[in-house]
Amino acid sequence: MKLYTFPRAPNPRRVEIFLAEKGVDIPRTNVDLGQMEHSSAAFAEINPLQRVPVLELDDGTRIAESIAICRYLEELHPDPPLFGTDARGRALVEMWQRHAELHLFQPVTFVFRHLHPAMAKMEVPQIPDWGEANKPRAMKALAWLDAELAERAFIAGENYSVADITVLVALDFMKPAKLAVPDNLSNLARWRDEVAGRPAIVAMKAA
């Protein structure tokens, strides 16, 4: 297998954290988004949508969505489980992962892609009004997650899952998007401190 990635970008980072949690290492090829390498003809042959990450299997199959990649890796490396352990658990993780993606992860990325000057070459056209419109959406999602986390340890229940990875990456990506987490969201702050202190994530930061 080979992973085409750019670890600084949010979607590749989700896969990188997932791999770190599993203790799995895969050969990587870096695709430098800053240098527009994803727009090259060579990379278009790997993924016509010109996005990373892409997992290339030994038989040539290419999986080009971060959560699809994580699902494939979960099948190969089921421990520790990050998509739930039974029908109820898997459904709840799927629900919360999707909630997190639609209501927080995407709004944060829209703010960055449509307002940050560095994205002018990639997001054509940039629509500043759309970027601004997503700021209150992100703030609303943060308040909602804070209320939910008053009742449980992690995003999808009492066990850490891929939904937690999605929320953590979204929160970290708020900094380059020039968004701040409100100080009064104590449940979210407690959760973030715990998740950011996980050995796999600490090791990634130290690497």
Solvent accessible surface area in square Angstrom, and as a share of the most:
residue,aa,sasa,rsa
1,M,63,0.28
2,K,72,0.31
3,L,0,0.00
4,Y,19,0.07
5,T,2,0.01
6,F,18,0.08
7,P,59,0.37
8,R,196,0.72
9,A,14,0.11
10,P,17,0.11
11,N,52,0.27
12,P,3,0.02
13,R,44,0.16
14,R,7,0.03
15,V,0,0.00
16,E,15,0.07
17,I,0,0.00
18,F,0,0.00
19,L,1,0.01
20,A,33,0.26
21,E,20,0.09
22,K,19,0.08
23,G,70,0.68
24,V,27,0.15
25,D,123,0.64
26,I,7,0.03
27,P,92,0.58
28,R,93,0.34
29,T,52,0.30
30,N,85,0.43
31,V,8,0.05
32,D,38,0.20
33,L,30,0.15
34,G,47,0.45
35,Q,134,0.60
36,M,53,0.24
37,E,78,0.35
38,H,13,0.06
39,S,51,0.33
40,S,47,0.30
41,A,84,0.65
42,A,72,0.56
43,F,9,0.04
44,A,30,0.23
45,E,137,0.62
46,I,32,0.16
47,N,8,0.04
48,P,110,0.69
49,L,127,0.63
50,Q,49,0.22
51,R,128,0.47
52,V,16,0.09
53,P,3,0.02
54,V,0,0.00
55,L,0,0.00
56,E,31,0.14
57,L,24,0.12
58,D,127,0.66
59,D,116,0.60
60,G,44,0.42
61,T,64,0.37
62,R,109,0.40
63,I,31,0.16
64,A,35,0.27
65,E,112,0.50
66,S,5,0.03
67,I,27,0.14
68,A,43,0.33
69,I,0,0.00
70,C,0,0.00
71,R,100,0.37
72,Y,67,0.25
73,L,2,0.01
74,E,20,0.09
75,E,141,0.63
76,L,85,0.42
77,H,62,0.28
78,P,78,0.49
79,D,108,0.56
80,P,61,0.39
81,P,55,0.35
82,L,4,0.02
83,F,10,0.04
84,G,21,0.20
85,T,100,0.58
86,D,77,0.40
87,A,79,0.61
88,R,178,0.65
89,G,18,0.17
90,R,122,0.45
91,A,63,0.49
92,L,53,0.26
93,V,9,0.05
94,E,75,0.33
95,M,80,0.36
96,W,22,0.08
97,Q,6,0.03
98,R,116,0.42
99,H,55,0.25
100,A,1,0.01
101,E,24,0.11
102,L,61,0.30
103,H,82,0.37
104,L,1,0.00
105,F,8,0.03
106,Q,62,0.28
107,P,0,0.00
108,V,0,0.00
109,T,18,0.10
110,F,54,0.23
111,V,1,0.01
112,F,30,0.12
113,R,63,0.23
114,H,15,0.06
115,L,56,0.28
116,H,47,0.21
117,P,102,0.64
118,A,67,0.52
119,M,12,0.05
120,A,53,0.41
121,K,139,0.59
122,M,49,0.22
123,E,34,0.15
124,V,117,0.67
125,P,94,0.59
126,Q,50,0.22
127,I,84,0.43
128,P,78,0.49
129,D,114,0.59
130,W,95,0.33
131,G,0,0.00
132,E,85,0.38
133,A,48,0.37
134,N,0,0.00
135,K,63,0.27
136,P,83,0.52
137,R,94,0.34
138,A,0,0.00
139,M,58,0.26
140,K,155,0.66
141,A,4,0.03
142,L,0,0.00
143,A,53,0.41
144,W,76,0.27
145,L,1,0.01
146,D,17,0.09
147,A,64,0.50
148,E,44,0.20
149,L,2,0.01
150,A,67,0.52
151,E,140,0.63
152,R,41,0.15
153,A,29,0.22
154,F,21,0.09
155,I,1,0.00
156,A,11,0.09
157,G,18,0.17
158,E,114,0.51
159,N,116,0.60
160,Y,16,0.06
161,S,3,0.02
162,V,0,0.00
163,A,0,0.00
164,D,0,0.00
165,I,0,0.00
166,T,0,0.00
167,V,0,0.00
168,L,3,0.01
169,V,2,0.01
170,A,1,0.01
171,L,3,0.01
172,D,44,0.23
173,F,26,0.11
174,M,3,0.01
175,K,172,0.73
176,P,54,0.34
177,A,8,0.06
178,K,163,0.69
179,L,22,0.11
180,A,78,0.61
181,V,42,0.24
182,P,53,0.33
183,D,150,0.78
184,N,120,0.62
185,L,15,0.07
186,S,77,0.50
187,N,42,0.21
188,L,1,0.01
189,A,53,0.41
190,R,91,0.33
191,W,0,0.00
192,R,72,0.26
193,D,107,0.55
194,E,87,0.39
195,V,0,0.00
196,A,26,0.20
197,G,44,0.42
198,R,60,0.22
199,P,113,0.71
200,A,16,0.13
201,I,1,0.01
202,V,75,0.43
203,A,60,0.46
204,M,61,0.27
205,K,129,0.55
206,A,87,0.68
207,A,122,0.95
